[in-house]
Amino acid sequence: MNTDTKEGIWKQIKGEFKERYGDATNDDSIEQRGKVDQFIGEMQEKYGKTKDEIANKIKNW
């Protein structure tokens, strides 16, 4: 397991926390950022890429 994969798992955990915090405080922007963080974390875990590589691919879509 490389560091990008581990970072992806951690990013998913942080994203889930942000999403739940945003939901609890009715802050839609935090909730949405949490969902994005979770998605990027899942991609990092699956493909072993850096956050920046994943973000660039998403922007190019």
C-alpha positions in Angstrom: 0.0 0.0 0.0 1.6 3.3 -1.1 1.3 6.6 0.7 -1.2 7.9 -1.9 -3.5 5.0 -1.1 -3.2 5.6 2.6 -3.8 9.3 2.1 -7.0 8.4 0.1 -8.3 6.4 3.0 -7.6 9.3 5.4 -9.2 11.7 3.0 -12.4 9.6 2.9 -12.6 9.7 6.7 -12.1 13.4 6.9 -14.6 13.9 4.1 -17.2 11.9 5.9 -16.7 13.9 9.0 -17.0 17.2 7.0 -20.2 15.9 5.4 -21.8 14.9 8.7 -20.7 18.2 10.4 -22.1 20.2 7.5 -25.4 18.3 7.7 -25.6 18.8 11.5 -24.9 22.6 11.2 -26.9 23.1 8.1 -23.8 24.3 6.3 -24.3 23.1 2.7 -20.8 24.2 1.6 -19.0 22.1 4.2 -21.3 19.2 3.4 -20.5 19.4 -0.3 -16.7 19.8 0.3 -16.9 16.6 2.4 -18.5 14.7 -0.4 -15.8 15.9 -2.8 -13.1 15.0 -0.4 -14.6 11.5 0.0 -14.7 11.1 -3.8 -11.1 12.2 -4.2 -10.1 9.9 -1.4 -11.8 7.0 -3.0 -10.0 7.7 -6.3 -6.7 8.0 -4.5 -7.2 4.7 -2.7 -8.3 2.9 -5.9 -5.7 4.3 -8.3 -2.8 5.2 -5.9 -2.5 8.7 -7.4 -1.9 12.0 -5.7 -4.7 14.4 -4.8 -3.4 16.8 -7.4 -3.4 14.2 -10.1 -7.0 13.2 -9.3 -8.1 16.9 -9.1 -6.6 17.6 -12.5 -8.3 14.6 -14.1 -11.6 15.8 -12.6 -11.1 19.3 -14.0 -10.3 17.8 -17.5 -13.6 15.9 -17.5 
